[in-house]
Amino acid sequence: MAASTTRIRPISVSGPRGTQSFVQILGLCWKRPSLLFRELLWRWSFGLPLLALLAWEALHIWAETAERLQATGVFQFSLEYPMQGAIQVADAIAVLRPPIEHALAWLLPLAMLAWAVAAGVGRNAVLRRYSLDMPWRPVGMIVLQLIRIAALVGSFAVWYAAVHWAAHYSLSTSASGASAEPDLVLYCSLVIIFSLGIFTVWALLSWVFSIAPLLTVLEDCSIGGSLLRSLRLGTLAGKLVEINLVMGIVKLALIVLAMVFSATPLPFEAEVHGTSLYAWWAVVTLLYMVASDFFQVARVAAFVELWRVCAPATEAEIPAAPPLSAGQLE
């Protein structure tokens, strides 16, 4: 894709607060269900085949390791004996780790590439549905979505390394370094701190990778130019960070709600069990995914509207529709 001749300039126009715009955009997206439908279409067109592939690979791994897993005693795990249970889990992980790593060696790159293609094409389709003046530029979006998913996988790798270090530090030795009993409280505390810390850092920085694919459509930037532009957004950056933090809180709230609703049948386990319980969990999972996708659509729409307010088009840029009026948002 050819780079745009528009020079990169910092944005200094103030505009509305990010959260205020986001609340209005939520109402707008709620009145336009076709946006959510397109988002669900491209996400589930990728997700359902991936789930089927993961299920097939999981069954294959289970067939190879079932007998050895039984020998570890992990299926008799009990919280009454935590240290014995930790050994059982460690033995089970030692059995499962080689086949899982072998599967990930080919499955993870394939899934990342498939996600980038689905996200690039699908997100461009959602943008064109949101506003007819959006151009069709899926190639740049695919590459930038691949960069984004690579950064996300990298954050998970950092989290895994941090948890591994926490286990080595708190379960192998005491805080002073001398040989001592494993400190489970310290381990759990470190895992919580690392998990929340890495999640917060990603929420603060992920907007750079989220806005870059949109900029390649909105401003006809090259791939490198979109990434550079996303780092030089001036006051718009603060609004995007604000929206991303709100999205992080929303995701945590959705996860908590999903856990609460998943646990509601447990007091009635005598009446609700087996197939009915699994069906309830499936419904809760489905509703969680639909709600999560709705907020993703709202975030993209908020990015576009904030860009239109804070970065009005010049003659060298693509024409942008005017910001939504108060009457359109009602």
Number of C-alpha atoms within 10 A of each C-alpha: 11 9 14 15 12 14 11 16 11 15 16 12 13 12 16 14 15 21 17 11 18 26 13 17 23 18 13 17 21 14 12 12 12 14 22 20 15 18 23 19 14 20 17 15 13 18 17 11 11 17 12 11 13 14 12 12 16 15 13 12 16 15 10 14 15 13 10 14 20 12 12 19 16 19 13 9 16 13 9 8 9 12 13 15 18 15 15 21 18 14 17 20 15 13 17 18 11 12 18 15 12 10 15 13 11 10 16 13 12 13 16 18 17 17 21 24 21 22 23 24 19 22 24 23 21 21 24 15 15 18 14 10 14 19 17 13 19 21 18 25 27 25 16 26 25 21 18 21 17 16 15 15 14 12 16 15 12 14 19 15 12 17 20 12 15 19 20 14 19 22 18 16 16 16 14 8 10 9 10 13 11 18 16 14 11 17 19 15 13 19 20 12 13 18 16 13 13 16 15 16 12 17 19 18 14 17 21 21 21 20 22 28 31 26 23 27 21 23 25 23 27 21 22 14 19 28 21 15 23 23 16 16 21 17 15 26 18 14 24 27 18 19 25 23 20 17 19 17 14 15 16 12 12 17 15 12 14 18 14 12 16 18 12 11 17 13 9 9 11 8 11 14 14 9 9 12 16 13 12 18 18 13 14 18 17 13 14 17 15 16 15 17 17 20 20 15 22 24 22 20 23 24 23 21 20 22 23 18 18 20 19 16 17 11 7 12 16 16 14 21 14 11 15 14 8 8 6 9 13 9
